[in-house]
Amino acid sequence: MAEPRIPGSDPERHLELPCGQTIDPHDIDLGMREYACPCGESHAAVTDVHPPSRFFPESLVAVLQETIETDDEFDEFGTPHLMGVVLEEFPEEVVTYDGSDDGAVGYAMVWLTDFDSRRLHEIVVELVVELMDHAVSHADDDSAISEFESQMLEFDVSEFVDQYRAQRNFERVGDGPV
């Protein structure tokens, strides 16, 4: 006898979060930035359609897109690459769901982290600063290296994140916290 279920539900479709809770990936929508988990914690939620400007000003995003060449199916450096760096650094704290064959979601990929969206924001900034530092260290211009290093000594990641999150314009539907 067939087991009754809600139309469109798939009992095999689930995503285990880093905390051990299991959710249906369809519970994540495009406007979501954090998932309020039954475990009592908030987990950052990022989809491939979220722009990198979620983490950085457009001017920096443009510089990153101009200078970083991608060797994948994406046209330019973007959120999937940022989350790939996070996943590489924190493989036990990030889970993914490939929704590219799932017509019921509006994203191709979603990442959920063991940390909340603010901590994820700090991590993304820290990792991009590390990438920039590595790139600058290969420059032939000692004054550029020295200038970058002195600027980084004054750069406060936490303060940047606070200011960016406060200044960000949350007027579009997809930008508001859920």
N, C-alpha and C positions, 0 to 999 in steps of 0.2 A: 504494500500500500504506500502511496506517495505521502511524503511528510508535508503537512501544511506549512506554508511560509508566506511572508509578505511579498506581494508581486514585486519583482525586480531585486529582491534580496538574494544574496549568495552566501550560504553558510560557510563556504570555503574562503571567502574574502575577509581577511583580517590583517591587522598590522600590530605587531607587538612593540610597544613603546619601550624605551630604555629602562623605565621604572618597573616593567613587567606587566602593566595593564595592556589589554588588547582592545583595539577599536576598529570600527569599520572605516576604511579610508574615505568613504563617502560622507563621513561626519566632518571632514575638512573642506571648507569652502574657500573660494578665492579671496574673500575679504578677511579671512582669519589670519592673525599674526601670532596668536597664542592659543593653545588648547588647554582649557581648564580641566585637568585630569581628575578622575575619581580618587587618585592616590593623594590628592590634596595639593599637588604642585601644578605649576603652569609650565607647559612645554612650548618652546618657540615652534611655530609652524611657518614654513617657507615653501612657496610653490615656484616652479620655473617661470611663471608669468609675472612674479613680483620683480619690479625693476631693481637694478643695483642701486638706484637712488634711494632705496629703502635704507641703505647703510651710509651712502656718501652723497655729497652734492653733485649735481649734474656735471659741473666743471671737472671734478676729479674722475667721474665715470668716463667722460670723454677722453681724458688723458690715458686712462687705463685701456680703453678700447682702441686708441690709436697706437699704443706702445706694446700691447700684449697680443701676440699672434696666437690664434687658436688652431689646433690641429684635430678638429672634430666636426660634427654635423652642424654646429652653431656658427652663424655668420660672424659674430663678434663676442668678445669677452662679456660675460654677464653673470647673472645670479647662479646659474648652474655651475659655473667655474668657481665662484666664491664658496658655494656650498661644498664643492668637491674638495677645496682646500681645508674647510672645516672638518669634513668627513675623514680626510687623510690624517689630520691632527688628533681627532677625537672619534676614532672608529667605534668605540663602545658607547658613546653618548649620542649618536645620531642614527636614526633609522630612516629608510626611504621606502616609497611606494611608487612603482612605475605604473602610471595611469594612462600611458600612451595608447593602449588598446581598450581603454575603458571609456566608452562614450558618455557615461553618466557623470563624469567629473569634468571640470573645465581646465584641468592642468595635465601635463604629461608626466610631471614628477613632483612629489612632495617630500620634504624633509621635516622630521620632527626631532627635536633635541631634548636632552635631559635637562637643559637649562632654559630659563625663561628668555623672552625676546630681548630684553635689555642686555643680559649677559651675552647672548649670541651676538648682539650688535658690537659689544666690546671685543669679543673674540675675532669677529670679522675684521674690525679696524686693526687690531693687533697683528693679525696675520698679513694683511695688506701692507702695513708698515714694514714688517719683516721682509716681504717680497721686494718692496721698494728699496730697502736698505741693502739687500743682496744685489739688486740690479745696479745701484749707485756704486757699490764697492768694486764693480768691474769697470767703472768709468776710467778713462785715461786722465781726467781732469781732477787733480788733487784738491783744488779749491772748491769744486763742486761737491766732492766727497766730504770735505771739512765743513762746508756750509750745511749740507744735509744733516750730518751728525750733530752739529750744534743746534739746528732746528728741532731735531728729534729729542734732544735733552730737555727742551722746553715744552715739548708736546705732551699733553696729559690726555690719555685715551678716555678716561672716565669723564673728564670735563668736556671733551669733544662730543662724546655720545650724549651727555646731558643737554648741551647746547643744540646739537643737531636735532635731537628728538623734540626739544621745546620749540625750535624755529620751523620745523617741518610743517608744511601746510597739509592738514588733514581734512581737506574739503571733499575730496573724491571718495566715492563709496568704498573703493578698495584700500584706501589709506587709513581708515579709522580703526582703532583697536576694537576687537570683538570681545 
